Amino acid sequence: MYGVYHPSVSTIVILLMRPHRLFAAVPFVVSTFALTFVGAAPGWAADWPDWRGPMRDGKSLEQNLPEKWTLAGENLAWKAPFGGRSAPVVKGDRVYVQNAFGKGKDEMERVLCLSAATGKVLWEYKFNVFSTDVPTHRIAWASPVIDEATGNVYVQGGDGQMLALNGTTGKLIWTRYMTEEMGAITTHGGRTVTPIIDGNLVIVGFVSFAWGVHSGGAYRILAFDKTNGNIEWVAQPGGRPTDTVYSSPIVGIFNGLREFIIGGSDGGGHALKPQDGEWIWSFPMAKRGINTDFVVKDNLVYGSHSEENFDSSEEGLVVAVDATQKGNIQKPVWADKGLQMGYSSAVVVGDIYYQVDNGAQLYALDANTGKQLWKENLGTVQKASLVYGDGKLYVGTESGKFWILRPSREKCETLSEVTLAVARRKDGAAAPSAKPRADAESEDPASGTPDEQVLASAAISGGRVFVVSTDAIYAIGKTPKPDTTKIVTVPPPAMGHGDPAYMIVAPTEVMVKPGESVQLHAKLFDKDGAFLREEKAEWLVNPPQRTLPNTPPLISNLPGAVTDGKYTVPADAKLSAGEIQATVGSLKAVSRLRVIPPMPYSENFDSLALGQAGVPNAWVNGLGKYEIREVDGQKVLVKLRIELPFRERARTFFGMPDWHDYTMEADVRSEYKRRQMGDAGLICQNYTMILVGNSQRVELESWSYEGQRSVKVDFPWKQDTWYHMKLEARNLPGGKVLVHGKVWPKGDPEPAKWTVERTDPVGERRGAAGIYGNALAEVYFDNLKVTPNAPQAMVHPAAHPAAKAPAKKGM
């Protein structure tokens, strides 16, 4: 067998080689019988390295935690003016948060490190947001995660970047660009998954349209080597995606089997073996994606949502599933329909299941039966998840309150209720009776949103409770003490034993240049997903064609050969992609590779096959969304009109993510259907110039939602008429980038003046080339060309007034 595909749920573990370069300058929920006790971090306190705590279950074992505080200073150690929507994490004497920095054209995403004792900023790392539709107020959605072994910090940005930072200095260790490399979809909602660490892996999930057999849309789980960012495996559990989601993973041990469990964008819960990505089980829950985290008690896994149920039209579900099962699970242990708990994750304390619904009603359920014990009103709208410690629940609400509660099986006692700020109208007048906005997907009306909301969970460390609001970070609990509390964790992944049962080839998802080599490793695992050893394998370049559900067939056309696991790309290799198969005994697995030649690059489609099979296999987010068609006697690329989620519009990439200082050109045209014209654009160094059909204009953007970064110029253009587009990006001193583009009717002389132009003060200084298509009506592309900028054309920044803007900092 391949060891890479389970047909019952379309699970894939595709394994590839090491990237030619990386673009860079453990705590888990477990079943109770598998706990390991370790000492607290010396010198400060028990760590809170994950947004859900040391066991990823929202619980702390610390004692003597605060039960009341006030904004006036009672039990308030410090307040720092760094708000956000993601949860804090703590290691030693440091607090880490992920939030937004700056406004308008200067806005960026940031990781911030503060002293846990004083709130003083120790370092910050800022990074750009680009090639995304995420709103400005929804970036930095995910939380950091800390590697207990090294202290390094890992984050996923709102635009799909994966970053590893040194926790002491804030220096960048490695970066991967998932939009360009894997076709990650980052949309208006902004939902982003917080990574998890398991052994030597950093694991995260997102919806993507990649390349080859991964070109079909799916919710994919990726495992990165935490030391260098190499991708070890890719898994694709479940069906077609319906949403982007932010359910974060947990890891537990059930009857000795280590399981990675996450809610998917297809509305199901899915379990994999975390060290090799092999599928274990799936359970269908909803007709849309899952956003809450699963929690564990013994062998039960609990999940929830507030969408339409998978098997009925009723909305909302809390469910308990036996996690010792395998395959497609049909029947839960118990299920309670109608409870709409779609945002805030639960905690289980003893035999009581606590969770807050979307309307800020705190429920207590019997964890063994699902029977409701009581409920308590906390407000009107809820997003933050519960945290439990020292017999108390800590939770903030979108209504702008932070609660400290003492729950029991019979009732809930309020110990502290602090309103962070009064609700105000947009004209500034107080509106104490105004209701907060009804849901996370809509902006609030003229009145209604509190000035200060709590959207994130709290963290507990050193006798203090750390709370992030939209305005500030609060440290509650005045006197920190070194903590000797024993931290409950999952043991690290154990070495395997017995016969090999599964194999992967690592690293995976690799881009290499002609003339480069990459060493492949065949890794063997036992039946429980524990690593056994690396093994010498038989290698085959371009193995027999295979297909996966909802994806075009893979046409593997890699040049060159493999010797002792080392693959070398011929120096004259053209753009190509495919698989290399390893065989060890009866086990087979593949790695996937794209060969990307240096610029210049051109494609006129004349030599490509007609239909979808002709779309270059090495393009990211291309197969299934385009086809080659003959138009007016010549072959062109057509962006298809597909009325399905994530498919009508596409950013498609075909260059290296480290390309810079180049020019992109193409011929484009649009049909006119149903009173609509399509949009056609070019992507150059993560700047996009779009010829917008219905608006009859040209737009230049890098982050579509942030209006100050966009330049819009009226440009009347005709349907079924070819135009030539040209876009150039040029790096300038001081972190700035000059980007400008022009459009003119094909066949006419090139105009001297640029149609759109901008100097970006926080410029994106690298990025793959690509095209943009929004097929409200079909759009056509022809004669693509990417060329490096001529050195003699260098423009001095003083020639551009916009170039005098402040230079980008902290990069």
Disulfide bonds with the S-S distance in Angstrom:
none
